[in-house]
Amino acid sequence: MSDPAVTRIADTLRRATEQRNAELLVSLYADDAELRVVDRNRTPSSPLVLRGKQAIADFLKDICERDMTHRIEQQVVGDNHLAFLEACKYPDGCHVLCASVVDLRGGKIVRQVCVQAWDE
């Protein structure tokens, strides 16, 4: 059985993501959080690494301002960990799928690794 606090964070993350609410998303991150993104342009040996809440906030605000939909799928909640798929779609039909693993500490996200794939 998962921790109710972690379940609340997972529910908030789902709502904020699907509503493109950058402010609410950013509120889930610790001041010293780290976000790593791997995709075709940012390989595992050279990922995008964002350190600190402000750097992550700038990244998330940019994403939330884009004209696209976001849907959280297959969310898994554990003790101080979350995993989920985020399915995104641009108006031109381009799809993006991101698989994320999140570590939590003190009710905040401290580390997130996102591996994403885009339609060509």
Secondary structure in CASP SS format (residue, H / E / C, confidence):
PFRMAT SS
TARGET T0000
AUTHOR 0000-0000-0000
METHOD secondary structure of the structure
MODEL  1
M C 1.00
S C 1.00
D C 1.00
P H 1.00
A H 1.00
V H 1.00
T H 1.00
R H 1.00
I H 1.00
A H 1.00
D H 1.00
T H 1.00
L H 1.00
R H 1.00
R H 1.00
A H 1.00
T H 1.00
E H 1.00
Q C 1.00
R C 1.00
N C 1.00
A H 1.00
E H 1.00
L H 1.00
L H 1.00
V H 1.00
S H 1.00
L C 1.00
Y E 1.00
A E 1.00
D E 1.00
D E 1.00
A E 1.00
E E 1.00
L E 1.00
R E 1.00
V E 1.00
V E 1.00
D C 1.00
R C 1.00
N C 1.00
R C 1.00
T C 1.00
P C 1.00
S C 1.00
S C 1.00
P C 1.00
L E 1.00
V E 1.00
L E 1.00
R E 1.00
G C 1.00
K H 1.00
Q H 1.00
A H 1.00
I H 1.00
A H 1.00
D H 1.00
F H 1.00
L H 1.00
K H 1.00
D H 1.00
I H 1.00
C H 1.00
E H 1.00
R C 1.00
D C 1.00
M C 1.00
T E 1.00
H E 1.00
R E 1.00
I E 1.00
E E 1.00
Q E 1.00
Q E 1.00
V E 1.00
V E 1.00
G E 1.00
D C 1.00
N C 1.00
H E 1.00
L E 1.00
A E 1.00
F E 1.00
L E 1.00
E E 1.00
A E 1.00
C E 1.00
K E 1.00
Y C 1.00
P C 1.00
D C 1.00
G C 1.00
C C 1.00
H E 1.00
V E 1.00
L E 1.00
C E 1.00
A E 1.00
S E 1.00
V E 1.00
V E 1.00
D E 1.00
L E 1.00
R E 1.00
G C 1.00
G C 1.00
K E 1.00
I E 1.00
V E 1.00
R E 1.00
Q E 1.00
V E 1.00
C E 1.00
V E 1.00
Q E 1.00
A E 1.00
W E 1.00
D C 1.00
E C 1.00
END
